[in-house]
Amino acid sequence: MSAPQPAPRQRRKEARPGELLAAALDVFVEKGFAAARLDEIAQRAGVSKGTLYLYFESKEALLKAVVQESMVPLIAEGEDLAAQAASDPAATLQHLVTRWWREIGSTKLGGIPKLVMAEAGNFPEVAQFFFENVVLRGQALFRRVAETGIAQGVFRPCEPMLICDLAIKPLIFNHMWCQSFAHCDTSAIDPEVYLHAHLDVLLNGLLTHPHPTSPLPEHPQK
């Protein structure tokens, strides 16, 4: 008499949303939002398409959940850091930019801004969600640091609302450039070298007493 077969392994129900979000991020970044298929996302997560619908009613809801679970917490942590800017605005600004690159720009999450911008016209609801929950909050926290630095005389008088765009958009563009022309541009600058040069230009452009040869300030630890 043959030995009884072990029962199929059952995944913990509470683990499935996280697995679906990880699979969705992979597929969205690889295929783009319009071309991503829910059945492929479900397959990568190891569940049926019907199971996916138990958690997310649509592809739009799935992308919103990816942003909500992966990027919004990082924005919240950035807001906490910005609240501490009074101790050293320049170091806080450097830390925020470096942290954005380390945790978003140089990871799979860096593909989300590109995806949202590319699909904004076709999926305005998704674009609006991203704009309200990531872009506006990001702009506000950088503005807070800029205003603190200006008030203390650490930064030159400037338009605080522009600081987030000046700090982050060049990094987004560099990520998009590397993703688009990685196989064509053999002279592309190493992303870490680009980051360092960007910070050097940004900070020395803002500081009231810039010194081109001085080292960048050390950023505070998390």
N, C-alpha and C positions, 0 to 999 in steps of 0.2 A: 504494500500500500504506500503510495507516494506521500511524502511529507506535505503538510498543508502549506500553501503559499502565504507569504506575509501580506497583510493588508496594504493597499496602496498608501503611500505617504500623503497625508493631508496637510496642506499648508495652513498655518494659523491665519484665520480670517483677518485679524487686525494687521497682518503683515502685507496683505495684498495691495492696499492703496499705495504704500511706499514703493512696492515693486512696480506697480503700474506707472507711477510718476517717474521713476528712474528709466523705465523702458520708453515712456513718452518723450522724455528729454532727449534720449539717444535718437529716436526716430525723427523728431521735429528738427533737430540740428542737422541730421544727415539728409533728410528729404525736403525740408521746408514744410511750412504749415499746410499749405494747400495740397501738396502731394502726399502728406502723411496719411496712412490708412489705419483705422482703429483695429482692424483685424491683425495687422502686423504688430501693432503695439501690444495687443493682447497675447499674441504668440510669443513675443520676446519676454513678456512677463510670466509666461507659463500658465496662462489662464485662458478660458474661452472668451469670445467676444461678448457673450451674454453676461459673463461675470463682470467684465469691464463696465457694462451698462448698469450694474448694480451700484456702482460707486460714482460714475460720471455719465451724465446724460448726453453729452455731446463732445466733439473734439474741442470746441471752444472752452467748455467747462474744464476739460483736461488740461489745456494750456494755462488757463487761469490758475488752476491748482498747482501746476508746476511753478509758476511765478510766486504764488502765495506761500508755498511751502519752502521754496529754495532761495528766493531773492528778497522777499519782504522781511524775513528775520534779519538778514544782513543789513538792510536799511535801518531797522530798529536799533541794531547794535551800533551802527554809524551815528545815529541820533544821540545815543548815550555818550559816544566819544566826543561829538561836537559840543555837548553840554560841558565838557571839561576843557574847552579850548582856552579859557582864561589863563591857565597856567603856562601855556606855550602855544600860541596860535600857529606858528610856523611848523612846529613839530607835529601838531594835530593835523594840519593840512597834508603834510607829507604822509603821515600814517594813513589817513583816509584814502588818499590816491593809491598808495602802495597796497593797502588792504583790498581796494576794489580790484586791482589787477590780480593779486594773488588768489582771491576767492571767487572772482567772476570773470574778469577779462582773459585770464590764462587758462580757464577751465571750460568745460562744456557749456556752462551757463553763459559764457561770452557769446554764444551763438544766438541767445534769445533776443537781445536788442536788434541784431541784424535781421532775424526772422520777423520780428514785429514790424520793423520799419519797412521791410519788403512787402509784407502782407497788409499793411495798414489800410490801404484803399479798398481792399476786398473784404476785410474783416474789421470794420471800424470799432465794433464793440470790444474786441480783444485789445486793439490799440488804445482805446480809451481807458480800459482797466489797467494796462501797463503804465500809461502816462500818469494816471492818478495815484497809483500805489507805489510806483518806483521812481519815475522821473520827477514829479513834483516834490515828493518827500526828499529825494536826493538833492535837488536844487536847494531846498530849504535848509538842509543841514550844512551844506557848503556855504550858503549865504550867512548862516550864523557864525561860522568860523571866520569868514571874511570880515564881517561887521565887528567881531571881537578884536581881530588883528588891527583893523583900521582905528578903532576907538583907542587902542593901546599905543598907537603910533608904530607898531611893528610892520604893518603893511602901508604902502602908499595909498592915498585916497583913490578909490576906483569904484566901479559899479559892482556891488556885492552879488547881484543876481547873475552876473556873467561868470563868476568864479567856478561854478560847477561845470558849465559848458567848456570853459577853458581848461579845466583840470581833467575832465573825463572824455570829452568827444574825441580828442586826438588819439586816446587809447582805444576807443571803439573803432575808429577808422583804421588804426594799425592792425587790430585784430581782423577786421574785414579784409584788409589788404593781404595779410598773410594767408587767410583762408582762401582768397580768390586767386592769388598769384604765386602760391607757394612753389609751384612747379615751373614757373616762368622766370621769376625774379631771383636769379642766383646771387645777386648782390644785396639781398634784403638784410637789413640790420637785425641783429639778434634782439628779440623782444625785451630781454632784461636790459640790454644796452640802451634801447629806445626808451624804456621806462626811466632809467637813470638820467638820460639827457633831458627828457621831458620835465622831470622834477627840477632839474638844475635850472632850466629856462623859466619854468613857472615860478619857483620860489625867488630866484634872483630878479625876476620881473616885478614881484610884489613887495619884496623887502625894502624898507626905507633906506637901509644901508647895505646894499648887495655887495658881495665880493666874489667875482667870478672864479677865483682860485680856491676859495674856502670850501671845506667839505660840507656836504649837506648835513643838517641837524639830525641827530639820532631820533628815531621815532619812539614814542612810549610803547611799552609792552602791552599786549592785550590783557 
